[in-house]
Amino acid sequence: MTASSAPQENPAATLPAATLDVVAIGNAIVDVLARSDDAFLAQHALTKGGMQLIDAAMAETLYADMPQAKEISGGSAANTLAGLAALGKKCGFIGQVNDDQLGAVFAHDVHALGIRFDTPVMHGEVPTARCLILVTPDAQRTMNTFLGASQFLPEAAVDFDLIRSAKILYLEGYLWDPEQPRAAMRAAIDAARGAGRKVAFTLSDNFVIDRHRADFIDLIDNGQIDILFSNEGEIQSLAQIDDFEKALARFADKVPVLVSTRSEKGAVAIVDGVRHQAPAAPVGQIVDTTGAGDLFAAGFLAAHIDGRSVEDALALGAAAAAEVISHWGARPEADLGVIRDALFA
């Protein structure tokens, strides 16, 4: 046998088995939720249903004017991990908080879910991030995010051994915006792919896509993303095509698992070129849509990790999303394990 025809060693085959299911990198944020009305949004020139980044001064002003509020640890990727943990998955989180009261609250809540969170805290004047969320009677949430310490996550704070230990690295698009976390996530992608792990990415919001479309398309075109999560508007924005089906087709052959949610119209997944879709799960009353996409991703990934069919993954994603929009806050309150078992009984 010649050297050129000798069998090549597969580096991934020599790697240790994964000890975690998902490690996520995302904003470490405490959500501050309050009921509001359209008049309040108009008074503060807020775009209903959207998410905008605000500075410390506006965060203070808006918080002072908000009605009575409830504080709950949040952050898109962290919410997804909360759902995955509730579904029995072993998870880790990488994100930056300050050594302050909200930072301690966030860390406590993550640890209480059984999620590994060992990122060194930041010291100094930049406080832990918070998202001021106004929920109108139609259940639309308008998010105003002060990124605070979360936008200063440095590559040096990333535990690459933790990333290599997980089956899936899950990245939050929101965190692609600031420079330091963007560099940290690029290094994390390299570490995960070098270890033969999968990379999942959520597009997060149109404003993120508008600012970083070229980066995201480059990641996709170069095969750096294995699982891409979006909603209908986001995939159209990424493709710059005002047609959902044409936008899906733009990326269908470039991402092994392409998932897009469509609110009450359900969700679509194209896996290895084959299209699957499922209806939205029934919900008695929509109270707050915060976290719907985050929990959909949690349900989908949990079923995917378990080796279930694409239809099952879509169904569990829809069921998890339905649970979280039936109450305030972006973390599940009902037992998702019970919901899953009933769904697949």
N, C-alpha and C positions, 0 to 999 in steps of 0.2 A: 504493500500500500504506500503510495507516495505521500509526501508531507501535505500536498495540496488537497488530497482526498481523505486525509485522516479526520476522524470525527472530532468536531470542536466541542470543548467543554462549555456547558451552559452555566454561566456564573450564578444565575438565580437558583439553580438546582443545589448549589453548595451553601446557600444561605439558611440560617436557622428559621424554623417555623415562626410565623407571627404570633405574638402573645396578646396583642390588642386587635380589636376590630377596626376602629377608626380613631385617628388623631386629627384634630382640626386646628387650624390657625385662623383666628378671627378677632374682631373687636371685643374687648372685655368691657361691657357697658352695663350700667344699671338703668333700667327703664323706669321712667316716671310717667304714669298713666293718669289721665283725667278725662272726664266726660266734658264735651264741649258742644258748641253749635256753630252753624255756618257764619253767624255774625262775628263770633270771636275770631274765626279764621280770617275773615275779611278785615277785621280791625287790625290784625297783625300782619296782613299781606302774606298769608300762608297759602300755598297751593294744596288744595284738598286732595288727600289720597297719596301725596308724594312724600319724598324724603329729601330734606335739605341739610347741608352742613352749616352749623352756626358757630360763632366765636363765643368766647367766655362772657363777653358783655351781653350779647343777646340771650345767652343761656340764663343769665341772672335775671334779665328783664322779663323774659317769657315765663320763667318759673315763678316770679313774684306775682304775675298777673293770672296764672293758671288757677282754675278751680281746685278744690280739694283733690289731692292726688294719692296714688298708691305706688310704692317703690318695689320693683321686682327685678332681680338680676336678669339681664337679657344679653343681646348681641346675637346676630343671626346664626353664626356657626355654633355658638354655645347653646342656643335654643335647639338646634338640630341634635347636638350631643345629648341634651336633656331627654329628647324623645328616644334616641337610640339607647340610652341607659335604661329608660323605662321599659324598653323592649328587650332588656337583658344583654345588651352589647357592652363589651369592655372598651372604654374610651379614654382618650387623653386630650387635653386642651392646652394650647399655647397662645398666650395673649398677655398684654401689658396693663397692669394696674399700678396705681401709686400706693405708697404706704400711708393711706388715709382711711377714713371711716368707710367710704363707699368701696374702696379696694378690699377691705376686710369683709364687707358684706358679700361682694362678688365671690371672693375666694371661698368663704364659708358655704355659700349656696352650691357652688360647683363641687366642692368636696362632699357635701351632703348627698349628692347624687351618685357618689361612688366614682367620680371622674378624676383621673390624675391631672393635677394642675400644679406644676412646680416652677413656672416661669419666675425668675427673680423679680421682686417688686422694684418700681422706680422710686427714687427719692428726689425731692425738690418741690418746686412750686406748681408743676403741671398736675392738676388733680385727675382722679379717675374719671373716665368718660361717663356721660349720661345721655339718654335719649328722652326728650320730652315729647310724649305721645298724646295727641288730642283725638279722642274718639267721638265722632258725631253720631246722632241717633240712627243713621243708616248703616252703622258699623264700620264705616270707612275710617282708617287711621291716618293721621297726618303726623309724620315723624320729623322732629327737629333735633339733630344730633350734634352734640359737642364731643368731639373725639378725644380730647384731653390726652391722657397718658397713652391710650391705645395706639395712637398714630406714631408713637416713638419706639415701637417694638424693634429692637436691633437684631441683626443676624446673630450676634454674639449670644443673645438670650435664647436662641432656638436650640432645643435638645434634639439633635439629629439622630441619636440612638433611639429616642422615643419614636421618631418618625419612621425609622427603619423597622421598628418592632410591630407596626400596624399594617393590616391588610390594605387599608385605604387611607390616603391623605386627603382631607377635605378642606378646601380653601374658600374663604369668603371674599367675594368680589369687592365688597365695600372696602376691605382693607388694602386693596390694590392701589387706592388713591394716594396715600402718603408714601414718601420715598423710602423711608427705612423699612417698613413692613413689606413693601413691594420687593425690595432686594432680599429680604429674609425669605419670602415665599418662593422666589426664584431658586434660591439655594435649597429650600425644602423640596421643591419639585425634583431637582437634580438628585437629592439624597434618596427620595422615594423611588424614583425610576432606576437609580443605580442598584437599589435593593430588590428590584423586581416587583415593587408594589404598585397599586393603582392610584391614580390621581383623579379626584372628583373636584369640580369647580362649579360654584354657583354665581351667576352673573349679577345678582343682587338688585340692580336698579338701572334705569335708563341713563341717569346722569353719570354713573360710573362707566357705562358703555360708551357714552359720548366722549368722555375724556380719555379712554384707554382702548378704544376699538382696535386700533392697530396692534397693540400688545396681545389682546385676546385672540384675534384672528391668527397672529403669528404662533401663539401657543397651540391653537387648533391645527393649523396647517403643518406644524412640525411634530404632530403626534404626541404632544405633551399632556393632553387631557384624555382620560379614558371614559369619564362620566361627566356630562355637562347638564346642569340644571338651569332652567329659565322659566319665565312665564311667557305668555303670548306676545306681549308688547316688547319684552326684552329680546326675544329671538328675532323679531322683525327689526328692531333697532340695530342689533348686531349685524344683520344681513343688509340693512338699509333697503329693505323691501317691504312695502306696505301690503303684504299678502302672507298670511300665516303659512300656508302650504308651500309656497315658493321659498319662504325663509327657512323652513325646516329642510327642504331639499338642498339648500345651499350648503348645509353642514352634515347632512345625513351620512355621507360616505367618508367623513373625516373624523367622526367621533364614534367609537364603538357603541356607547350608550348615550343617546340624546333624549332628554326628557323635557317636556314643556307643559306647564299647567295652564288651564284656560278657565279658571274660576268655576262658574256654574256649568260650563260646558265640559268639565272633566279634565282629563290629561291625556297626553300622547307620548309614547316612547318609541323611538326607532333604535332597535338593537341589531347590530350587525346587518343593517340595511333592511330589516323587516319591521314594518309598522305595527304597533299595538296601541289600543286606546281603551279607556275606561271612563265611566260616568263619574260625576262628583258624588260623594257619599251624602246621604240625607242628613240634614241637621234641623233640629226643631226650631231654633231661633239663632240667627247670626247676631252675636253681641259685639265682637271685636275681631277684625280680620288680621290683627297683629300676629305674626308668626305662622300664618297659614302655609307659606312656601317653605319655611324652615322645618315645620313638622311633616309636611309632605315628603321632603327629602329624607327625613328620619325614617319614616315608614318604608319608603322605597328602598333605601339602603339596607335596612334591617332584613327585609325579605330577600334582597339581592345577595346579601352575605349568607343567608340561610340556603341559598341555591334554589329558591322558589321561582316559579314562572314569572315572566314579565307582567302578565295580567295580575298575578297575585301581588307583585311589587306595586303596581299602580293602585290596586284596591287598598292595600295597607297604607300607602301614602295618602290616598283620599280619606280614609277613615281617621288617620291621625290628624289631618288638616281639619276635618269636620269637628273633631273633639276640641281643638284649640280655639276655633272661631265661635264656639258655643258659650264662651265665658271670657272675662277680661284676662289679659295677659298672654304672653307668648310661650308659656310653659304648660305642659299637660297637667290637668287636675284629676281626670279619671284614670283608671288603671289601663294603660295601653296594652298590657299583656292580656288582660281579659278581653279587650276589644279585638285583638289579633286572634285569640283562640276562638272567639265566637265567629269571626269572619271566615276562618279556615276550618271550622268544625265539619 
